[in-house]
């Protein structure tokens, strides 16, 4: 009976932990799987609450807000891949997890790049981008589809550590499909944000002279829009550096994975969704006090006020109101005026 239990434990371990050559009583596999699931869950919950806040506060009107909402959706489904069961052996389920992970990793990266591009076009090039919404969606969902299908059609997906991805036998594909484009785009985003910040500072210094409310409003809006976005390339770099180091080590020593590097990998890789919520949602979270949530829910669920467009009509001036007028059907606004009306507190203009 004891021998059967030991064989069953080994079989369970081999099916659940295929990225370490472990003994039956080795704890490392369970640690890796639990950490992966925990970090993926944190990102999943953060994305869910950010989507809830976007819906609650109606943060989906402008193009920039819609792009942030789309990024959150991509990060949400990306987090699902990291909590998608345990480490799967080679097969159709493993291929599906690898494709899912590649597709939504790329989709989240594409939306971050497009948000950066949109801000660059608006501020630096002074180009209106409202009509770019459909092309943005085509790029953000179409390019990831291409990048995720190529390894699938080539049969390169399989067990690749704590989750399924491109296998150790195809290292060049790992770097060509993901890591080289990833860090190239991060460098380009850092350059774009540096340029954006320089242009924004130049314009703020140039807005001198007499006080102009509209100009001040534009300055504040510009600063508020740039402030959270400028940190995202750095955050994306931080959550991607340990996965890169671990994959480089896997390429050099495919039969000798290091527990500490794998642990750092599973700690940081699933955090894209959480990083998105912290960076883009920092200003949003400040509005979600108990009172703010209560008022927003009341407005969202209970307010049925219909706001229509006002159409100005002909204005008539009259001394008094004729309640028996036969012109009730006349569509006009009436301003009542009497010669006996006086203006109070005219101040220095009284003598004029």
ZIKA-V466831 format. One record per residue. N is the residue number from 1. SS is DSSP state (helix for helix, strand for strand, loop for the rest). PSI is psi as a letter, one per 20 degrees, with the letter a starting at -180 (* if undefined). OMEGA is omega in whole degrees, 0 to 359 (none if undefined). Layout:
[[N	SS	PSI	OMEGA] [N	SS	PSI	OMEGA]]
This chain:
[[1	loop	g	180] [2	helix	h	178] [3	helix	h	178] [4	helix	h	179] [5	helix	h	180] [6	helix	g	178] [7	helix	g	179] [8	helix	h	179] [9	helix	g	179] [10	helix	g	179] [11	helix	g	178] [12	helix	g	181] [13	helix	g	182] [14	helix	h	179] [15	helix	h	183] [16	helix	h	185] [17	loop	n	184] [18	loop	j	182] [19	loop	j	172] [20	loop	q	172] [21	loop	n	193] [22	loop	q	168] [23	loop	r	182] [24	loop	h	182] [25	loop	j	180] [26	loop	p	184] [27	loop	i	191] [28	helix	h	181] [29	helix	g	180] [30	helix	h	179] [31	helix	g	181] [32	helix	g	183] [33	helix	h	180] [34	helix	g	178] [35	helix	g	178] [36	helix	g	181] [37	helix	h	181] [38	helix	g	181] [39	helix	h	175] [40	helix	h	179] [41	helix	g	177] [42	helix	g	179] [43	helix	h	180] [44	helix	g	180] [45	helix	g	179] [46	helix	g	179] [47	helix	h	179] [48	helix	g	180] [49	helix	h	177] [50	helix	h	175] [51	helix	h	177] [52	helix	g	179] [53	helix	h	178] [54	helix	g	178] [55	helix	g	184] [56	helix	g	184] [57	loop	j	179] [58	loop	l	180] [59	loop	l	181] [60	loop	k	183] [61	loop	g	181] [62	loop	r	180] [63	helix	g	180] [64	helix	g	179] [65	helix	h	178] [66	helix	h	180] [67	helix	h	177] [68	helix	h	177] [69	helix	g	179] [70	helix	h	175] [71	helix	g	180] [72	helix	h	177] [73	helix	g	179] [74	helix	g	179] [75	helix	h	178] [76	helix	g	181] [77	helix	h	174] [78	helix	h	179] [79	helix	h	179] [80	helix	h	182] [81	helix	h	183] [82	helix	i	176] [83	loop	j	183] [84	loop	m	176] [85	loop	b	183] [86	loop	a	180] [87	loop	o	187] [88	loop	q	172] [89	loop	r	182] [90	loop	p	182] [91	loop	a	184] [92	helix	h	179] [93	helix	h	177] [94	helix	g	178] [95	helix	h	180] [96	helix	g	178] [97	helix	g	180] [98	helix	g	179] [99	helix	g	180] [100	helix	g	182] [101	helix	g	180] [102	helix	g	183] [103	helix	g	185] [104	helix	h	168] [105	helix	g	179] [106	helix	h	180] [107	helix	g	178] [108	helix	g	178] [109	helix	g	180] [110	helix	g	180] [111	helix	h	176] [112	helix	g	179] [113	helix	g	181] [114	helix	h	175] [115	helix	g	177] [116	helix	g	179] [117	helix	g	181] [118	helix	g	178] [119	helix	h	179] [120	helix	g	179] [121	helix	g	180] [122	helix	g	190] [123	helix	g	186] [124	loop	g	182] [125	loop	i	180] [126	loop	l	179] [127	loop	p	175] [128	loop	p	189] [129	loop	j	182] [130	helix	h	182] [131	helix	j	177] [132	helix	j	187] [133	helix	g	181] [134	helix	g	175] [135	helix	h	177] [136	helix	g	180] [137	helix	h	179] [138	helix	g	180] [139	helix	g	187] [140	helix	h	179] [141	helix	h	182] [142	helix	g	180] [143	helix	g	176] [144	helix	h	178] [145	helix	g	179] [146	helix	g	184] [147	helix	h	181] [148	helix	h	182] [149	helix	h	183] [150	helix	g	177] [151	helix	h	180] [152	helix	g	180] [153	helix	h	180] [154	helix	i	179] [155	loop	k	184] [156	loop	i	178] [157	strand	q	178] [158	strand	a	178] [159	strand	p	183] [160	loop	l	181] [161	loop	c	184] [162	loop	i	176] [163	loop	r	180] [164	strand	p	178] [165	strand	b	176] [166	strand	p	189] [167	loop	r	181] [168	helix	i	181] [169	helix	i	183] [170	helix	m	184] [171	helix	h	181] [172	helix	h	178] [173	helix	h	177] [174	helix	g	183] [175	helix	h	180] [176	helix	h	182] [177	helix	h	189] [178	helix	f	195] [179	helix	g	178] [180	helix	g	175] [181	helix	h	181] [182	helix	g	185] [183	helix	h	173] [184	helix	g	180] [185	helix	h	177] [186	helix	g	179] [187	helix	g	178] [188	helix	h	178] [189	helix	g	178] [190	helix	g	178] [191	helix	g	180] [192	helix	g	181] [193	helix	h	175] [194	helix	g	178] [195	helix	g	180] [196	helix	g	181] [197	helix	g	178] [198	helix	g	180] [199	helix	g	180] [200	helix	g	179] [201	helix	h	178] [202	helix	g	181] [203	helix	h	178] [204	helix	h	178] [205	helix	h	181] [206	helix	i	180] [207	loop	m	180] [208	loop	r	179] [209	loop	b	183] [210	loop	q	182] [211	loop	p	178] [212	loop	o	183] [213	helix	g	181] [214	helix	h	179] [215	helix	g	178] [216	helix	h	178] [217	helix	g	178] [218	helix	h	178] [219	helix	g	180] [220	helix	g	179] [221	helix	g	180] [222	helix	g	180] [223	helix	g	180] [224	helix	h	181] [225	helix	h	183] [226	helix	h	189] [227	helix	g	180] [228	helix	h	187] [229	helix	h	187] [230	loop	i	182] [231	loop	i	190] [232	helix	g	176] [233	helix	h	179] [234	helix	g	179] [235	helix	g	179] [236	helix	h	178] [237	helix	g	182] [238	helix	g	182] [239	helix	i	181] [240	helix	i	187] [241	helix	g	180] [242	helix	h	172] [243	helix	h	178] [244	helix	g	181] [245	helix	g	181] [246	helix	h	180] [247	helix	h	175] [248	helix	g	177] [249	helix	g	177] [250	helix	h	180] [251	helix	h	181] [252	helix	h	183] [253	loop	m	185] [254	loop	h	182] [255	loop	j	185] [256	loop	m	178] [257	loop	q	180] [258	loop	p	184] [259	helix	g	183] [260	helix	g	179] [261	helix	g	178] [262	helix	h	179] [263	helix	g	177] [264	helix	h	178] [265	helix	g	183] [266	helix	i	175] [267	helix	h	189] [268	helix	h	186] [269	helix	g	181] [270	helix	j	188] [271	helix	j	179] [272	helix	g	179] [273	helix	g	178] [274	helix	g	178] [275	helix	g	177] [276	helix	g	181] [277	helix	h	182] [278	helix	g	184] [279	helix	g	185] [280	helix	h	184] [281	loop	j	184] [282	helix	g	178] [283	helix	h	180] [284	helix	g	182] [285	helix	h	181] [286	loop	h	180] [287	loop	i	185] [288	loop	l	170] [289	loop	r	180] [290	helix	g	179] [291	helix	g	180] [292	helix	g	179] [293	helix	g	181] [294	helix	g	180] [295	helix	h	180] [296	helix	g	178] [297	helix	g	178] [298	helix	g	179] [299	helix	h	184] [300	helix	h	189] [301	helix	h	188] [302	loop	h	185] [303	loop	o	178] [304	loop	k	181] [305	loop	p	179] [306	loop	p	181] [307	loop	o	181] [308	loop	r	181] [309	loop	p	180] [310	loop	p	179] [311	loop	o	181] [312	loop	q	180] [313	loop	a	181] [314	strand	p	181] [315	strand	p	177] [316	strand	q	177] [317	strand	p	182] [318	strand	q	180] [319	loop	h	181] [320	loop	r	183] [321	loop	p	177] [322	loop	n	184] [323	loop	i	182] [324	loop	k	182] [325	loop	q	178] [326	loop	i	183] [327	loop	l	181] [328	loop	h	182] [329	loop	i	183] [330	loop	p	181] [331	loop	n	182] [332	strand	q	175] [333	strand	p	184] [334	strand	p	174] [335	strand	p	184] [336	strand	p	182] [337	loop	p	177] [338	loop	p	179] [339	loop	h	182] [340	loop	i	182] [341	loop	p	179] [342	loop	q	176] [343	loop	p	181] [344	loop	q	175] [345	loop	l	179] [346	loop	i	174] [347	helix	c	184] [348	helix	i	181] [349	helix	i	182] [350	helix	h	183] [351	helix	i	184] [352	loop	*	none]]
